[in-house]
Amino acid sequence: MKDEIVFLIDQNKLPFEFSILRSKNYKETCLAIKNMTVRGAGAIGVTAAFALTQAILEKRKNLLEFVIKAKNEIEATRPTAQNLFFATNRVFNAFIKNNIPEDAIIESNKIAKEDEDFCKKISYFGNKLIKKNYRILTHCNAGWLAFVDYGSALSPIYLANKENKNIFVYVDETRPRSQGARLTAWELENENVKHKIIPDNAASYLMANKKVDMIIVGADRIAKNGDVANKIGTLGKAISAKYYNIPFYVAAPSSTIDMNIENGNQIKIEERSQDEVLYQKGLNKDGKIEKILVCSPNSSAINPAFDITKAELITGIITEKGIFKTEDIKNFFDYKA
Ligand code: MRU
């Protein structure tokens, strides 16, 4: 954020167009989270922090009342994303402590810096798990686009690649919005990591044929018992991985851990528009981004955005503090808003 304007990479246009959205007030920033101009755990959190800061900096008469309303509005945008609540609570508490609006700016910048630092640390710990010539499968996008920098699931992959471990990545396309095919593949291309996009339903086949050495995914919310909410489809990968004895890791900073909930059953799953399933976006022959219907015209669709992977299916959780067994999460993290 600079001069109360929040600058965001427009992820809806990637990989076809790289553009920066300038968001002038908290309403616009709220909309950018809601319509997924910005998405990904850390990126949502930091954007929410700055959105609330924009509201706090507005010169309103009943400022506190206005800020509480704005906070509720921001938190309603993406209900599954723990980083969002983590960030809004921190900024709000920093502001009300001494009633100084500028304290919100300091806190938001702190959250952004932490996000970057934590992801960098995740790269060190996760890289230790990656052996030479490993073929790694990932789902959705948990790279630098999804955070301030580095990413969660992808940051160990980038480090392993920089250390010339000759790794290869299978990128789940991740229907319905194709964050894998559009965003992860684009990031990997930019980082010179060998990869191929696979249809979501090809993963078990590859595992059965001993083509996958490990799986790393990100997380949107982690419960106290180590259950993980992540992009829809994650659960299926975890079940197959367990069956075929393939290590299944989740990478996430502590800001994604929700110590207020005992297990994954308490996580609210966001339902998104059926249009994401029924329509696809791509480049037309004139080089313009176009949306087309790809399903039976009179059918409707259901679109849960996340699923819950039970702790027992997860080999370990890679965090900025190290790699933990799911049952140990509650002993090492204590953040409660
Ligand atoms: O639908 P999205 O793109 O908002 O999905 C959320 C995610 O980015 C993923 O679940 C991701 O794997 C974890 S967040 C880094």
Boltz pocket constraint, residues with backbone or C-beta under 6 A from the ligand:
constraints:
  - pocket:
      binder: B
      contacts: [[A, 39], [A, 40], [A, 41], [A, 42], [A, 139], [A, 140], [A, 141], [A, 142], [A, 143], [A, 146], [A, 152], [A, 177], [A, 179], [A, 217], [A, 218], [A, 219], [A, 220], [A, 229], [A, 230], [A, 231], [A, 232], [A, 305]]
      max_distance: 6.0
